[in-house]
Amino acid sequence: MAVSEVGYDVDGWGTGLLWFADGLLVWHELPSARIDSISLGAPQPTTQFYRNEETRTRVKPNRDKSVAIPRVVGKLGEYFAGERVGFDDVEIDLDWCTPFQRAVADTLRVVPWGEVVTYGELAALAGHPNAQRAAGTFCAHNRLPLLIPCHRVVAADGIGSYGSLGQSFKRRLLALEGVAL
């Protein structure tokens, strides 16, 4: 399979990374400041992307990566510019999911832009009431943030965590969508 690593820079957010396998999105890292590219007072780059490709043994049918990559990067640029954009039409890899994880991922993909659910509500909506801790574990290990929008999941008593990026990053994403917590 052909693996493409695509980086994108978003003004005011930093650099994010996407990995595609034959046009199917398999991993996403949200933009953050890169230590090696920061110089005090230097302007951040505008939304751009770059690409590295590596070819491996083909194990899946080839998808039209020439269309998928710029379309996803374009949608991310629109999202970080504050536009109401959905990612439900982006083809993503969920082959790694257990049936429970798939149910949570599918449920999260339909939580609308600008709305939040609690971990308990997410578990119940996914057909697994009382599995809020497992839903939280899924969110903590989410490979495709924004496309599986875990930032829209909050604790019953507050915002909840957001991995290594922290609560301030989660608040910033939610504020972009008009949610104040």
N, C-alpha and C positions, 0 to 999 in steps of 0.2 A: 504494500500500500504506500501511497505517497503521503508523507507527513509534512505539513506546512506550519511553521511557527510565524505568527503575524503579530507584530508589535504595533501598538497605536498610542499616540500621545494626545492628551486632552488638556487644553489650556486650563490651568488652575487645579488640575487633578493629578497629573503625572503620566506615567507610562503603564499601560496594561498589556497583557499578552493573551493571545488566542492560539490554540492548537487545533488544526483541522487534519483529519485523516480522510483522504479522498473526498474532500468537500464537506464532510460531516464534522460539526464542531464537537470536540471531545474534551476540551479543557479551557477554562477562562480564568485569568488572574486580573482582578480589578486594578485600575490605575493607581499608582502611588509614586511618590517622589523617589527617584533613584539617587542614591548617595553619590555615585560617581559622576552624575550630570548636574548636580546642584552647585551653583555659584551664587553667592549672596548678591541680590539686586538684579540678577539676570532674569529676563522675561521667560516665562514658560512657553513651550512651543504650542502652536495651534494643533487642531486635530489632524494627524497624519498617520500613515501606516507604512510599515516595511515588511518584507517577507524573506524568510529563509526556507528552503525546501530540501527535503531528504527523501530519497526513494527507498522503500523497503519492499519486501515480498508482498505481492498483492493478495489480500485475503477477503476483500469486500469489493462489490461492484464500484466502478468509478462514478462519482457524482460530478456535476458540473462545478468544479471548484473555482473556475474563472468568474462565475456569477456569485457564488456563495460568499466568498471572502470579502469582496468590496461591499456587498449588501449588508453583511453583519457589521463591518467596521462603520459603514454609513449610519446604520441604526444606532450604534453605540455613540457616535458623535452627536446625533440628534438627541439621544437620551441625556447625555451630559450637558447639552446646551439647554436643557429644561423642557424639551418637547415631549408631549405625551406620545410615547412610542411603545409598541408591544413587541415581544419577541416570540410569541406563540407560534409564529409561522416559520421560525428558524429550526432547521432540522438538527437535533442534538443526539449524542450518543447516550443512551440509557441502558445499554446491554449489561452493564456492570451491576445494575440495581436488583435487589431482592424484590419479591412482590410487594412487600410493605414499602420499601423505598420508592418503588415505581408509583405506588398509589399516592405517596406524599409528593413526589415530584410532579405528577400529573395535576394534583390538586393545587399546588403552588403556582403552576403555570397559568391557572385561570383566576388567581387573586388579582383583581383589577389594579391598575396604576392608581396610586393615591389612596389605597385602602390597606388596612392591616388586619391580621387575625392573630389570636394568641396561639401559643403552642398547643394548648388543649383543643381549641377550635380547629386548628389544622389537622390534628390527629382524628378528631371526630368526623370532619369533612372527608378525610381520606378513608373513612370506614373503620377506624381503629380507635374508638373512644378509650380514654384513660391511657393512651400511649404517648402522652405529651413529652415525656423525657426522651423516648425513642425518636419522636419528630424533631426534637431539639438536637439530638445527636446527628440526625440526617443533615440538618441545617449547618451544623458545625463542620461537616465534612463535604459540603456542597462543592462540586467541581465546576459548576457553571453559574456563578452568581450573576444576577440580573436576568439571565435566561430562565433560571429557576430562582425566583426572587425571594430569597430567605430574609432579605432586609425588611420585608413586609410582615415578618413574624415577630411578635413582641411577647414579652412575659406578661402574665396576668397582673403583675404589680408594677410594671414599668417597661422600659424599652428592651431590656434583655441584652445579651452580649452580641458581639459580631467578630469573633475570632481575633486574629492578630491585628486587624485593622481597627478594632475597638468601637466603643459606643459612639464616639464623635463622628466617625466615618458613617456609621449606620444612620445617625441623626441627619447628617448631611445628605445622604441618599434620600431619606424620607422627606426632608425639607424640599429637595428638588421636585418631589412629587406632590408638594403642598400639604404634607402631614407634619404636624407639630406635636412633639412628645416631650 
